[in-house]
């Protein structure tokens, strides 16, 4: 055992957000937790990681050598895609197929807006190149390029001065050999240019989606490659030489080398990590059905978890682009703490979608912001104490927030001594109504009844806004975890090592296909285990998840169906019944007389990471004593709310609203008519009286 391994005593989770970079440190022996928030540095996100890591270790009274594992999540990739700030990318496609990204699926962006324009492709047409290479549906080569053609193509790409290349040949999902040959030829002739091969990134049928995944991977590859290199250098410089893992969109994590090779797998990692932590919270809080509510600086996201397992999907959107990789199913539902409050030309009060971000941020941050935000509304209404923000490390400017919201009040016709507070409350009501509408819509699409679920809020503004949302959406229960403001960083520590694998089948379900499925899953399992063996010594027990995309013959789209472990014989009738049940659950009927097709088989592998102990606290004795009280503007008037310190609320503590619970990373607002209690795992349960 090395000297570092002998002294290792903690793990660190990091989540880089648009406004703050969050840290959680857990002591491996005791389960003790230390939290820290550091303002993000958009120009150099790794700088905030370095500063925050030093502050975290100082607070925990540990040294860099005590760290045994660092797990890091970031939104750099998804933000680069949404903001169109990725690399200059070239696309190489089969002859006659260079317009694959422009043609896409030949659909209108909106069925109701004839003037809506199509999304602009990530690769302009002059950077889309063709090559005489394509496969047949059975995987055999229909056209093979000569080495001279590959060399000529490399010269044209070099002249275009791109940073990355995506290669997508027709039918390469069936046999990647030809596509890999072209990609290797380009790599050898284009030093310093990163080449993404579609069959290596995600070998699934549908050429547009496969081309898009490869292009998105190439688009963020140079950015994240530089970031990971800088991040590793900064960690080494401060003496943190522990293994560095990156959280993935599927709720797991990957070694730095795996994340560097296929960065698109980490694009949705930040939101996914929070859902992973919430799933664990649901088990500790004995709430098997939860809706997660992640409200950060820019947006708010929801996800559903039942039975301690997040909901997954293979179809989601990143900005304008469909992504077919397996991800934790997270949906954006509205404004964040930095969303701008404004008045349109018709005098209507609006919140978002634009955000003040980290720079300049809300007006109350004193960083040059000129337009009020949702956070300014919290400050103006008294929900957030300007002197207690970030535990007192950052003092907010309430007067500036009130002055800005006073201008909003004038624009919408509100006057009087409490005009700013009334405008702030109105803005919060607008944001809440938008969130509740989107929440109802998302649950209706899943066929779920919100009354059966508890709301688990996290993110810096999640607990602050959660009771407003619960009352508007008619939810009955809220469960606030111990450190919600750094919850995504906590989820990073809890994430197992995961990756997903796929094969296209496109065959009717019968006895012969059932036998073939067993062989296919065996091949995927062998590939998955080989990858997991390279992910490091931290990996423990292994678990696998099996599934297939299925449809009735003639249908255009499939339903994902979870399958039992494929370790023995496969029963075609049993697989068919699983699909019938899934179809009936979603569409309300089954068609037992129609043949069933399996288009795709999927396997997910998880290498278990040693669990983190959950710290337990001594139960509270008697009713908790409030730290103070302060006026909060609620429903048109000022009411007196008791203020509690989160650290002073032990298990068993109970109190009624109106009340505020303050901690370094967030403030929890408990409305009148609601009651709170703390459980044995230190979660605050808020329920209607």
N, C-alpha and C positions, 0 to 999 in steps of 0.2 A: 504493500500500500504506500502511495506517495505521501509526502509530508502534507500536501494540501488536502488530500482525501482524509487524512487522519484528523485534521483540525476543522474540517467542514462542519458547519453547524446551522446553516440557514439556506433558504432558497429565496429568490427574488423574482417577482412578476412585475412587468412593465407594460404600460399601455400609453402609446403616444397619440394624444388627441389634438384637435385643432386649437384648443385653448389652453389645456393643461396636460402635462405628462404625469401619469399616476404611477405610484410604486407601492408594492406590498411586500414585506419581508416576513417570512414565517420561520420560526425556530424549529428545526426538525425534531428535537428531543421533546419539547414541551408544547408545541403548537402555538406558542405566543406570537402575536401579530404586531407588526409595526407598519404604519401607513405614512405616506408622504406625497405631497403634490408640488410640482415645479412648473411655473409658467413655460409653455412651449416656445420654441424658437423656430418659427416657420422657415427661416432662411437656412437653418442648420439644425434639424431635429435631434441629431446625435449629441449636440451640445447640451440640450436640456436633459438628456439621459445621463450624461456624465455628471452634471451639476446635481441632479436629483439623486443619483446613486450615492454620491459623497454625503449629501444631506441625510439620506435614509440610513446609511451605515453609522453616521455620527449619532443620530437619534436612537438607533438600536444598540449603540455601544458595541459595535462589532467592527472587525477589520475586513479589508477586501479578501484576505486569505480565508475568511470564515465562510465565504459564499461557495456552495457546492453546485448550484444550478441557477441560470438566469433564463427566464422565458419571456419573450418580448413580442408584443403585438403592436401593429401600426396601421394607420389608415393612409399611409403615403401612396400606396398603389392605387386604391380606389379613388382618392382625391385627384391623382394625376390623370386618371381616365375621365372623371367627371369634368375636370377643369381643362382638359385637352392640353396638358403640360408634359406629356410623355416624350419619348425619343422620336427622332426622324426614322421611320421604318419603311422598308421595302417588302413587298409581297411577291413571292415566286409561286406561280400556279401552272397547271397543265395548259398546253396550247388551247386557245379558244375559251379560257376560263378566267381571264384577268379581271373581268368585271364582277367577280363573285361578291365582293363587298358592296359594290354599288347597287347591284340588282337585289341583293339580300333575299327577302321573301316576297317581293313584289306587292307589299301591302301598304295601304295608306296609313300614315301615322295616327290619324283619327277618323273614325267613321262619321263624325259629326262636324268636322271642320275641313271644308274643301280647300282652304287656303294654307293649311298646315304643311310645312315643308318636311322633307325626309331628313333624317339625321345625316350629317356629313361624315363620309367614311374616314376612318383613322388613317388610311393610306390613300393619298391622292393618286389619280389615274396614271400620272407620269412616273410613279414609283411602283407600279404593278407590272411585273415582268412575266413573260411566258417562256416555257421550255417544253420541248417535245418529249414529255414523259408523262405517262398515265398508266394506271392499272385497270384491269377488268374487275367485275364484281366478285369473281372467284379468287382474286388476289394475284393472278398472273399478270405479267407485264404486256400491255398493248403497244406502248412506245417506250423505247429506252434511248436516252441521249448519249451521244459520244462525248468523250472527255473534252474534246475541243469545244463543244457547245457549252459545257459547264464553265470552261475557262473563259469563253467569250461573255457569258452571262455575268461572271464575277467581275470582269472589267467594266461592264456597263453599271453594275451596282456600285463598284468603287468610285466611278465617276459621279455618281449621284450623291456621294458623301453622306451615307446613312450610318446610324449607330447600331442598328439591329435589322435582322431579316427574318421573316416568317415564311416557311415553306409548306404549301398544301397542294398535294397532287391528288387527282381523282382516285377514289377507291383505295387510298393508302391505309384506311382503317382495316382493310382485309389482309393486307400484307405490307408492312412498313419498309421493306428492304429497299425498294426503289427510291422512296422519299428520303430515307437515311443516306443513300448514296449521293443524291444531289446535295443534301445538307452538308455532308462531310466534305464534298468537293468545294463548296463555297467557304466553309470554315478554313480549309487549308489555304485558300487563295485570298481570304479577307481577314488578315490578322487584326485583332482588336474589335471586330464586328461580331456581336452576339447573334447566333442563328438558332431559331426555334423551329422544331420539326413537329407538325401537327399530330402525327401518329404517336410521338413520344409524349406530347403534352396531354392529349385526350383522344384516343382512337375510336371515336364513335361516328356512326353514319350521319349524314346530312352535311354536305360540303360547306354550306354557308356558316353554320354554327362551328364546325371544326376549323374553318379558316379564321373565323373571328376569335376563337380561343387562342389559336397560335399567334394571331396578330396582337391581341391584348397582352399575351405573355411577352412578346417581343417589345411592345410599346413601353412597358414598365420595367423591362429587364435591366437596361443600363442604369436607370435611376436607383433601383433597389440594390443592384450589384455594388454601386458606389456607396450607398448608404450602409449596407452590411459590412463592407470593408472598413469604412470609417468607424462604424460602431465597434467592431472587434478591436480596432486600433485604440480607441478611447478606453475600452474596458481594460485592455492590457496596460495602458499607460497609468491607470489609477490602481493597478494591481489586482483587478478582478479577472482571473484566468480560468474561471469555471466554464464548463460547456455552455454554449449559447444556443437556445432553441427559439424558433419563431412560431407563433400561433397561426393556425390555418383556418380557412373559411368553413371547414367541416367540423369545427369545434375541438380539433386536436392540435398537435404541434408537430413541427418538423425540425430536424437538425439544420444548422446554418447552411451546410452544403446542399441539402435537398431544397431548401427554400430559395437558395441562390439559383439553382438549376431550373426550377419551375415557379417563379414568383407569383404567377396568376393564382396559385393555390392559396396564397395568403392575402388576397385582395380584400376579403370581407372578414379579416381575422378579428379586428377589434370588437365589433358587435357580437360575433359568435362567442367570444370568450366570456362576455357578460352573461349570456344565456346558459353557458356551461356552469358558471358559479351559481346562477339562480336555480338550476336544476338540483344542485346539491342543497341549496337553502330550502327548497320545497320538501326534501326528505327530512331535514332536521326540524323543520317547522310543522311537519305532518300535514302538509298541504299538497296532495298529489297532483292537483290541476292548478296551473298558474299561468298568468299572462305577464310577461316581463315588459317593463316600461323603462327604457333607457333614454334618459333626457340629458343630452350633453350641451355643448355650446352652440352647435349648428343645427341639429335636428333631433327628433325623438323617434325611437324605433320600438316596435313591439315584436314579440315572438310568443309562441305557445309551447308549453312543456307539460306532458302528462306522464305520470309514473316515473318521474325522475330522469326522463330522457328528452332532449330537445327535439323539436320537429325539424325534419330535413326536407330539402327539395332539390331537384336537379334542373330547375328552370327558375332563374331570377334575372333581374336587370341591374346592370351597372350603368347609371346614366341612361343613355339612349340604346345601350347594347344588351342583347340577351346573352346570358352566361349559362352553359349547360353543365357546369361542374357541380358535384354535390356540395351543398352549403347548408348551414343552419338557416332555417327559413325565418329571416328577419325582414320586416316591412317598415318602411318609413311612414310615420303618421302625423308629422307636423313640425311645429316650431321647436327651437332649442333656446337655451338661456341667452344666446347672443343674437337671436332673431330680431330684426329691426321692427319697431313700431312706427307706422306712418299713416298718412291720410291721402287717399287718392283724389283725383280731380272732382269726383262727385261728392266729396266730403265724407267718404266711408272709411271708418277705422280699419286698418289692416295690420296683420302681424306676419312677417316673413314674406317670401321665402329667403330674401337676402339676409345675410348675417354679418355682424361686426367682426366675427372671428376672434383670433387671439390678438391681432394687430390691426386697428387700434383697440378693439374690444368695446364693451359697454362704456357709456359715458362715465359711470361711477368708478371705473378703473383708473381714470386720470392718465390715459395714454393717448389722448388726442381724439377720442371718439366724439362725434358731433350729433349723432342720431340716437334716440333712446332705444333700449332693447327690453326684452322680457326681464332680464336681471335687474335693470333699472326700475322696473315695475315692482319687483320684490322689495327692493330697497325703499322705494317711495311709500309703499303701503305698510312698512314696518315688519314684513315677514323676515327679512334678512337684516341683521344688526351690522352696520358699517364697520364697527370696531372689532367684530368677532370673526370676520371673514378669513378663511384659512387659519383659524386659530389665533387671529390677531396679527399674523405676519403681513397682511395686506389690508390697509385701511381704505374703505370706499368713500366716495364723495357723494353723500346723500343730497346736498344742496344742488349740485350740478344735475343729478338725476331728476329732482323735483322741478327745476327750472325747465329742463327739456320737455318733461311731460306736461308742464304748464302750457307750453306752446302747442302741444298736441291737443290739450283740452280746449284752447281757444279755437283751433281749426275745426273742432267738431261741435262747437257751441256750448261747452261746459264752462261755467263761471262760478265764482265764489271762493271762499277760503280753502276749501278742500278740492279745488278743481283738479290739481295734479294727481291727487290720490284717486279721485273718481275716474280720471282718464286711465290711470294705471290699472285699476280694477277692471275697467271695461276692456282694456287690451288683454288682460289675463283671461277674461271671459271669452273673448274672440279666439284666443289660442286654444283654450280648453274645448270649445265647441268644435273646432277643426279636428282636434285629437280624438274626441269622442266619436265623431262621425266616421273617421277613418278606422277607428278601433271596431266599431259595429260592423262596418263593411268587411274588414278582414276576417272577423269571426264568422259572419254570415257566409262568406265564401268557403269557409271550412266546415260549415254546418254545425257550429258550436254555440252553446247558450252561455253568455257571459256570466250569468248568475251562478254558475257552477264553478267559477274560477276565482282565485285570489290574485290580486295585483301585486307584483313584486317590483318596486321601483329602484332604480339605481342610476348612476351618473350623477354629476354634481347637482343637477336641478331636479332629478327624478323624485326624491322624497319631498322636496319643496312643493312640487306641483301635483303629486299623486292624489292627495285627498280631494283637490279640486276636480281632477279627472274622474275619480271614483264616484263622486257625488253626481257629476254630470252624466256619466255613463251608467249610473244605477248599479254599481258594483258594491258589494257588502263588506269586503274584507281587503285589507292591505297588509303586506308583510314587508317591513323595512329591515334589510340585513344590517349587520353591525357596522360595516364601512362601505356604504353604497357609492360614495364618490369615487372610490378606487376599485370598484367591483370588477371591471374588466381586467385589471391587473391581477386581482385575486383569481379570476377564472383562468388566467394564463398559468398560474402555479398548479392548478388542479387538472389541466388538460393532459390527457394521455397522448402518446405518439400515434398519429393516425394518417392513413392514406387510403384513397379509393382507387379501384381498378374497374375497367369496363371492357366488354367485348360485344360486338354487334352480331346478332344471330339471324333475325328476319326469317323465321320458319314457323310453321303451324305446330301447335303442341300435340304430340302423339307419343307413343311409347319410345320410338326411335330417338326423338328429340330429348325426351327425359333422360335417356341413357347418355346422350351427347352432353347434356347439361352437367352431368356428374364429371365428365372429363374436362369440360371447360372450366368449371369451378376449381378442379384440381390444378389446372395450369395457372389460373389466376392466384390461387393460394400459394403455389410454389414461388411465383414472381413476388408476391407480397412478402413472404417470409424472407426471401433473399434481400429485399430492400430493408426490412426491419432489422435484420442482422447487422446492417451497416450504420444504424442510427445511434449507436452508442451503448455504453454499459448500463445506463439508467433503466433500460427497458426490462420489465418484469414479465408477468404472465401475458399470454396472447389471447385475444378474442377476435372472432371474425363475424361479420354480418353479411348475409346473402340476400339478394333481391333480383327482380327482373321487371322490365317494362313490358306490359302486356296489353292487348287490345282484341276486340272482336274483329274478325276478318273484314276488311273494307273501311274500318275507322281510320281517321287521319292521325290521331294522337293516342298516346298510351297512358296507362295508369301504372304508377310504381307499386309493386307488390312485394312485401317482405316474405322471404322463403325460409323454411326451416334449414338447419345445418345440413349441408350436402356431404355427409360423411359416409353414407351407405347407399342403399338403393333409393331411387327417386320415383315417386308415384305420380304419374301424369294426371290421374283423376284428382288427387289431393291438390296439386298445383292449380288445376282448373277451378276447383272450388274456392280457393283463396282469391282468384281473380273475380269470380262471380260475386263473392262477398264484398270485395272492394268496389266493384262497379255498382252494386246495389246500394252501398253506403253513400257513394257520391252522387249517383244519378237516379236512385230510387227504383231501379228495376234490374233484372238480369235477363239474358237471352241464352238460355241453356241449349237452344238448338243451333246456335251459330258456332262455327269453329273459332278457336282462339289462336292468336299469333303471339309469339315472343319475339320482340325486336332487339332487346338488349339485356344482357345479364351483368350484374354488378356485384362486386365484392369489396367490403371495407375491412381493413385490418386495424387493430388497436393494440399497441404495446402498453400495458399498464405501467404507470409511473407510481413509485411508492407513495401511498396516501399521506396527506397532511393531517396531522391531528387537529381536531376541533377543540379549541380552548373552552373550558367551562368555568363559570364564575360562581361565586358564593351568592345564594339567594338573598334578595333584599329583605331587610327587617322593617316592617311597617310601611306606611305610605311615603313615597319619595317627597323630599322637600324641594320646591322650586328654587332655582338660583336667583331669579329675579322675575319681574313682569314688565311688559311694555305694551303700548297701544298698537293695534293692528287694524287697518282699515278693511272692513268686511261688510258686504251688503249695504253699502252707502253710509256707514258710520264707523267711528272708532270704538273698538272693544278692547278690554284689557285681557291679555293672554299671559298665562304663566310660562316662564322660561325654565327649561330643565337642561342640565348638562348630560349628554349621552353617557359619559364615563361614570356618572353617579347613579345610573339606572341599572340596578342588578336584576337578575331573574326574579320574577314575581312582582316587580314594581308595576303599579297601575295608576292611571290618572285620566281625567276627562278633559276634552277640549272646551274652550279654545286654549291651545297650548303649543309651544314651540320647543323642539328638542334640538339643541345646538351641538355640533361636533366640528372638528377641523375641516372635514371634506364636504359637509352639506348641512342644511337645516331642514328639519321635518316639521311641516305645518299640519296640526291636528285641528280640524274644524269644530265649531260648536255642534253638539248633537252626535259626536263620535267619541269613542273611548279607546284608550291605548293600554296595552299590557306587554310586559317583556317575558319571553319564554326562556327555557333553560339554555338555549343556544345563543341567547342575546339578541334575537330578532324582536322587533317591535311589531305587535299585531294591533292594527287599528280597525275597529268595527263600529258599525252604527249602534247607538244606544238602543 
